Amino acid sequence: MTIFALSSQTYWYLTRSTGAVALLLLTAVVVLGTLSPMRVAGTERWPRFAVGALHRDLSLLALAVLVVHIVTSVLDTFAPIGWLDAIIPLHSAYRPLWLGLGALAFDLLLALIITSLVRRRLGYERWQKIHWLAYACWPIAVLHGLGTGSDTNAAWLEWITVGCGAAVLVAVVVRINRGRTQPQARAGWLALSLLTPLGIAIFALAGPLRSGWAAKAGTPTTDLHGGARRTTVAAVSTTAPHTFSAKLQGSLTRHSATGGALVDLALSLRGATPGTLRIRLAGKPIGGGGLSLIGSQVDLSAPRLGPVLAGTVVSLSGARFRARVRQSTGAGYDLTANLDINPASGAVSGRLDAVELR
């Protein structure tokens, strides 16, 4: 099992690449499935049975790529994603909504493939009704990618997403116009087919493509669970917030990426609260070796603090940063770190101060 010996950075690139490939394959599956019942997809040179075989093979390939995407996401310990998070929507404590959409898309695709394998037992009418889920699977997968993808602002992924959306839209419109549906029903389906990509585009422009989205999407658990609990605790608690400090020791790794750079900090906490601190920064290089931050991810693991705390960097100034991390229960800490980085060796040392959030 060589995959388990891969580095975290390898998992990171595999997760990103398989996500993009899965979108392309899923788009091809939806386009072929939409056009295959029509004459446009069945000619003497390309008979309908060949289109059906290609559709089936692409579906299985898309499922295989998605499995690799899920496995690498789980094995990359940077984000606290478990195996159940990949199949149970909203189960994850880390970005539950966006990861939940990915799990839902995977479940739908799995259901479509399984029902196709037992199509004769189900009957054509039941199978056809279930396969309407394919039209929901694609936009859900796109929203998952926009909400969680680290390359959402990358030009190459934007073009891939736009191209896939255009291909699906054209296929659906052709199918509706050449179908046998009633005029009123046809107008409704056309409106829905146009409003879906429009809604996705508005969401992307208002959310993932705007600066600050990574911070908003990084700790949705805080928004869902933390606000009310913090208010209650503040009203009844008279104890001072828990604080601790630790010495930091570790390394920095910098990688070039399309449109920017990725910086990984793997740090150990030394002192009364031992543990590990993992920071991933994505941004655009600026003069003097700095980084204009686009997105971030922070994980703090310390036995004395309980479950892993996850969050994002809220401010960055040179080698000093502030981050806010929380557990799934809502408990969390405000972190302040001053780092001393050796540019030649990548060695990092410094100090971490943490104050419990109330």
C-alpha positions as CSV (number, residue, x, y, z in Angstrom):
1,M,0.0,0.0,0.0
2,T,2.4,2.7,-1.2
3,I,-0.2,5.4,-1.0
4,F,0.0,5.4,2.8
5,A,3.6,6.3,2.7
6,L,3.1,9.5,0.6
7,S,3.9,12.9,2.0
8,S,1.2,15.3,3.1
9,Q,2.0,17.6,0.2
10,T,1.5,14.7,-2.3
11,Y,-2.0,14.1,-0.8
12,W,-2.7,17.8,-1.1
13,Y,-1.9,17.8,-4.8
14,L,-3.7,14.5,-5.4
15,T,-6.8,15.8,-3.7
16,R,-6.8,19.0,-5.9
17,S,-6.1,17.3,-9.2
18,T,-8.6,14.4,-8.7
19,G,-11.3,16.9,-7.8
20,A,-10.8,18.8,-11.1
21,V,-10.7,15.5,-13.1
22,A,-13.8,14.2,-11.3
23,L,-15.7,17.4,-12.4
24,L,-14.7,16.9,-16.0
25,L,-15.7,13.2,-16.0
26,L,-19.0,13.9,-14.2
27,T,-19.7,16.6,-16.8
28,A,-19.1,14.1,-19.6
29,V,-21.4,11.6,-18.0
30,V,-24.2,14.1,-17.6
31,V,-23.8,15.4,-21.2
32,L,-23.8,11.8,-22.7
33,G,-26.7,10.8,-20.4
34,T,-28.7,13.8,-21.5
35,L,-28.1,13.4,-25.3
36,S,-28.0,9.6,-25.5
37,P,-31.8,9.0,-25.9
38,M,-31.8,11.4,-28.9
39,R,-30.8,10.9,-32.5
40,V,-28.0,13.4,-32.1
41,A,-26.2,10.8,-30.0
42,G,-27.0,7.8,-32.2
43,T,-25.7,7.7,-35.7
44,E,-24.4,4.9,-38.0
45,R,-20.8,5.9,-37.2
46,W,-21.5,6.2,-33.5
47,P,-24.4,3.9,-32.7
48,R,-26.4,4.3,-29.5
49,F,-25.1,1.2,-27.9
50,A,-21.6,2.6,-28.2
51,V,-22.7,5.8,-26.5
52,G,-24.3,3.8,-23.7
53,A,-21.1,1.8,-23.2
54,L,-19.0,5.0,-23.1
55,H,-21.5,6.5,-20.7
56,R,-21.2,3.5,-18.4
57,D,-17.4,3.4,-18.5
58,L,-17.1,7.1,-17.8
59,S,-19.4,6.8,-14.9
60,L,-17.3,4.0,-13.4
61,L,-14.1,6.0,-14.1
62,A,-15.6,9.1,-12.4
63,L,-16.5,6.9,-9.3
64,A,-12.9,5.6,-9.2
65,V,-11.4,9.1,-9.4
66,L,-13.8,10.3,-6.6
67,V,-12.7,7.4,-4.4
68,V,-9.1,8.5,-4.8
69,H,-10.2,12.1,-4.1
70,I,-11.9,11.0,-0.9
71,V,-9.0,8.7,0.2
72,T,-6.4,11.4,-0.2
73,S,-8.6,14.0,1.6
74,V,-8.9,11.7,4.6
75,L,-5.2,10.6,4.6
76,D,-4.0,14.2,4.5
77,T,-4.1,14.8,8.2
78,F,-4.0,18.6,7.8
79,A,-7.8,18.8,7.8
80,P,-9.8,16.7,10.3
81,I,-11.8,14.8,7.8
82,G,-13.0,11.2,8.6
83,W,-14.2,8.3,6.5
84,L,-17.8,8.8,7.5
85,D,-17.6,12.4,6.5
86,A,-17.2,11.3,2.9
87,I,-20.5,9.4,2.8
88,I,-22.7,11.1,5.4
89,P,-23.7,14.6,4.5
90,L,-23.2,17.2,7.3
91,H,-21.4,14.6,9.5
92,S,-18.1,16.4,9.4
93,A,-17.2,18.9,12.1
94,Y,-14.9,20.7,9.6
95,R,-16.8,22.7,7.0
96,P,-19.9,20.6,7.3
97,L,-22.0,22.3,4.6
98,W,-19.4,22.2,1.8
99,L,-18.0,18.8,2.6
100,G,-21.6,17.6,3.1
101,L,-22.4,18.6,-0.5
102,G,-19.5,16.6,-1.7
103,A,-20.7,13.6,0.3
104,L,-24.2,14.0,-1.2
105,A,-22.9,14.2,-4.7
106,F,-20.8,11.0,-4.1
107,D,-23.9,9.2,-2.7
108,L,-26.0,10.2,-5.7
109,L,-23.4,9.0,-8.2
110,L,-23.1,5.8,-6.3
111,A,-26.8,5.3,-6.3
112,L,-27.0,5.9,-10.1
113,I,-24.2,3.4,-10.8
114,I,-25.7,0.7,-8.6
115,T,-29.2,1.1,-10.0
116,S,-27.7,0.9,-13.5
117,L,-26.1,-2.4,-12.7
118,V,-29.4,-3.8,-11.5
119,R,-31.5,-2.1,-14.2
120,R,-33.2,-5.2,-15.4
121,R,-34.5,-6.0,-12.0
122,L,-35.7,-2.5,-11.3
123,G,-37.5,-2.1,-14.6
124,Y,-36.9,0.7,-17.1
125,E,-39.5,3.2,-15.6
126,R,-38.1,2.9,-12.0
127,W,-34.5,3.2,-13.3
128,Q,-35.4,6.2,-15.4
129,K,-37.0,8.0,-12.4
130,I,-33.9,7.4,-10.3
131,H,-31.7,8.7,-13.0
132,W,-33.2,12.1,-12.8
133,L,-30.9,12.4,-9.8
134,A,-28.1,12.9,-12.2
135,Y,-29.3,16.4,-12.9
136,A,-29.1,17.2,-9.2
137,C,-25.7,15.5,-8.8
138,W,-23.8,17.9,-11.1
139,P,-24.7,21.3,-9.6
140,I,-24.2,19.8,-6.1
141,A,-20.7,18.7,-7.0
142,V,-19.9,22.1,-8.5
143,L,-21.1,23.9,-5.3
144,H,-18.9,21.5,-3.3
145,G,-15.9,22.4,-5.4
146,L,-16.5,26.1,-5.2
147,G,-17.1,26.0,-1.5
148,T,-14.1,23.9,-0.4
149,G,-11.6,24.1,-3.3
150,S,-8.3,25.8,-2.7
151,D,-8.0,26.6,-6.4
152,T,-11.3,28.4,-6.7
153,N,-9.6,31.7,-7.7
154,A,-7.2,30.0,-10.1
155,A,-7.9,31.0,-13.7
156,W,-7.5,27.4,-15.0
157,L,-10.1,26.0,-12.7
158,E,-12.5,28.9,-13.4
159,W,-12.3,28.1,-17.1
160,I,-12.8,24.4,-16.4
161,T,-15.9,25.2,-14.3
162,V,-17.3,27.6,-16.9
163,G,-16.6,25.2,-19.7
164,C,-18.3,22.3,-17.9
165,G,-21.3,24.5,-17.1
166,A,-21.7,25.5,-20.7
167,A,-21.5,21.9,-21.9
168,V,-24.2,20.8,-19.5
169,L,-26.4,23.8,-20.3
170,V,-26.2,23.2,-24.0
171,A,-26.9,19.5,-23.7
172,V,-30.0,20.1,-21.4
173,V,-31.4,22.9,-23.7
174,V,-31.0,20.7,-26.8
175,R,-32.7,17.8,-25.0
176,I,-35.6,20.0,-23.9
177,N,-36.1,21.6,-27.3
178,R,-36.1,18.2,-29.1
179,G,-38.1,16.4,-26.5
180,R,-41.7,15.5,-26.5
181,T,-42.7,17.5,-23.5
182,Q,-45.7,19.9,-23.5
183,P,-45.0,23.6,-24.3
184,Q,-45.7,24.7,-20.7
185,A,-43.5,22.0,-19.2
186,R,-40.8,22.8,-21.7
187,A,-40.8,26.4,-20.7
188,G,-40.5,25.4,-17.0
189,W,-37.6,23.1,-17.7
190,L,-35.9,25.7,-19.8
191,A,-36.2,28.3,-17.1
192,L,-34.8,25.9,-14.5
193,S,-31.9,24.9,-16.7
194,L,-31.0,28.6,-17.2
195,L,-31.5,29.6,-13.6
196,T,-29.3,26.8,-12.2
197,P,-26.0,28.0,-13.7
198,L,-27.0,31.6,-13.2
199,G,-27.5,30.9,-9.5
200,I,-24.2,29.1,-9.3
201,A,-22.5,32.0,-11.0
202,I,-24.0,34.5,-8.6
203,F,-23.0,32.4,-5.6
204,A,-19.4,32.1,-6.9
205,L,-19.1,35.9,-7.5
206,A,-20.6,36.8,-4.1
207,G,-18.8,34.1,-2.1
208,P,-15.8,31.9,-3.2
209,L,-14.4,34.4,-5.7
210,R,-14.3,37.3,-3.3
211,S,-11.5,37.9,-0.8
212,G,-12.3,36.7,2.7
213,W,-14.2,33.6,1.6
214,A,-11.7,31.2,3.0
215,A,-12.1,32.7,6.5
216,K,-15.9,32.5,6.2
217,A,-15.9,28.9,4.9
218,G,-13.1,27.7,7.2
219,T,-15.0,27.5,10.4
220,P,-18.7,27.1,9.7
221,T,-19.0,25.2,12.9
222,T,-18.4,28.4,14.8
223,D,-21.3,30.1,13.0
224,L,-23.6,27.1,13.5
225,H,-22.9,26.2,17.1
226,G,-20.5,28.6,18.6
227,G,-22.4,31.9,18.7
228,A,-25.2,30.9,21.0
229,R,-23.0,28.9,23.3
230,R,-20.5,31.7,23.7
231,T,-23.4,34.1,24.7
232,T,-24.6,31.6,27.3
233,V,-21.2,31.0,28.8
234,A,-20.4,34.7,29.0
235,A,-23.6,35.3,30.9
236,V,-23.1,32.6,33.6
237,S,-19.3,32.2,33.8
238,T,-17.3,34.2,36.3
239,T,-14.0,32.3,35.8
240,A,-11.1,33.9,33.8
241,P,-10.5,32.5,30.4
242,H,-7.9,29.7,30.1
243,T,-4.6,30.9,28.7
244,F,-1.3,29.1,27.9
245,S,1.9,29.8,26.1
246,A,4.3,27.4,24.3
247,K,7.6,27.5,22.5
248,L,7.3,26.7,18.8
249,Q,9.8,24.6,16.8
250,G,9.4,23.2,13.3
251,S,9.9,23.8,9.7
252,L,8.5,25.9,6.8
253,T,7.9,24.5,3.3
254,R,7.1,26.8,0.3
255,H,5.6,25.5,-3.0
256,S,4.8,27.3,-6.2
257,A,1.2,27.1,-7.4
258,T,-0.8,28.4,-10.3
259,G,-1.4,32.1,-9.6
260,G,0.4,32.1,-6.3
261,A,2.2,30.1,-3.7
262,L,1.5,27.6,-0.8
263,V,3.3,27.8,2.5
264,D,3.2,24.9,5.0
265,L,4.2,25.3,8.6
266,A,4.6,22.1,10.7
267,L,5.3,23.2,14.3
268,S,5.5,21.4,17.6
269,L,4.4,23.0,20.9
270,R,6.9,22.7,23.8
271,G,6.1,23.5,27.4
272,A,3.2,22.8,29.7
273,T,0.8,22.2,26.8
274,P,2.6,20.0,24.3
275,G,1.1,19.4,20.9
276,T,1.3,20.2,17.2
277,L,0.3,23.2,15.2
278,R,-0.1,22.9,11.4
279,I,-0.7,26.0,9.3
280,R,-1.3,26.2,5.5
281,L,-1.3,29.5,3.8
282,A,-2.3,30.2,0.2
283,G,-1.6,33.6,-1.4
284,K,0.3,35.7,-3.9
285,P,4.0,36.5,-3.4
286,I,4.8,40.1,-2.7
287,G,8.1,42.0,-2.5
288,G,10.5,41.1,0.4
289,G,9.5,37.4,0.5
290,G,6.0,38.1,2.0
291,L,2.6,36.7,1.0
292,S,-0.6,38.4,0.2
293,L,-3.0,36.0,1.9
294,I,-5.9,34.5,-0.1
295,G,-6.8,31.5,2.1
296,S,-5.6,29.7,5.2
297,Q,-6.1,26.6,7.3
298,V,-5.0,26.0,10.9
299,D,-5.1,22.9,13.0
300,L,-4.1,22.7,16.6
301,S,-3.7,19.3,18.3
302,A,-2.8,19.0,22.0
303,P,-3.9,16.2,24.3
304,R,-4.7,18.6,27.2
305,L,-7.0,20.7,25.0
306,G,-9.2,17.7,23.9
307,P,-10.3,17.2,20.2
308,V,-8.4,18.9,17.4
309,L,-9.2,22.6,17.0
310,A,-9.5,23.9,13.4
311,G,-9.8,27.4,12.0
312,T,-8.1,30.1,9.9
313,V,-5.6,32.9,10.1
314,V,-7.4,36.2,10.8
315,S,-4.4,38.5,10.4
316,L,-0.9,38.2,9.1
317,S,1.9,40.7,9.4
318,G,5.4,39.5,8.4
319,A,6.3,36.6,10.7
320,R,3.5,37.4,13.2
321,F,0.0,36.1,12.8
322,R,-3.3,35.7,14.7
323,A,-5.6,32.7,14.2
324,R,-8.8,31.6,15.6
325,V,-9.5,27.8,16.1
326,R,-12.4,25.9,17.5
327,Q,-13.6,22.4,18.2
328,S,-16.9,20.9,17.0
329,T,-18.4,21.8,20.4
330,G,-17.7,25.5,19.9
331,A,-14.8,25.7,22.4
332,G,-11.8,27.5,21.0
333,Y,-8.8,29.7,21.3
334,D,-7.4,32.9,19.9
335,L,-3.8,32.2,18.9
336,T,-1.0,34.8,18.5
337,A,2.4,33.7,17.3
338,N,5.7,35.4,16.7
339,L,8.0,33.4,14.4
340,D,11.6,33.5,13.6
341,I,12.2,31.9,10.2
342,N,15.5,30.9,8.7
343,P,15.1,31.5,4.9
344,A,18.0,29.3,4.0
345,S,17.1,26.1,6.0
346,G,13.3,26.7,6.5
347,A,13.7,26.2,10.2
348,V,11.2,27.9,12.4
349,S,11.1,28.9,16.0
350,G,9.0,31.2,18.1
351,R,6.4,31.6,20.7
352,L,2.7,30.9,20.8
353,D,0.2,32.6,23.2
354,A,-3.3,31.3,23.4
355,V,-6.4,32.8,25.0
356,E,-9.6,30.8,25.4
357,L,-12.6,32.2,23.5
358,R,-15.7,33.1,25.4
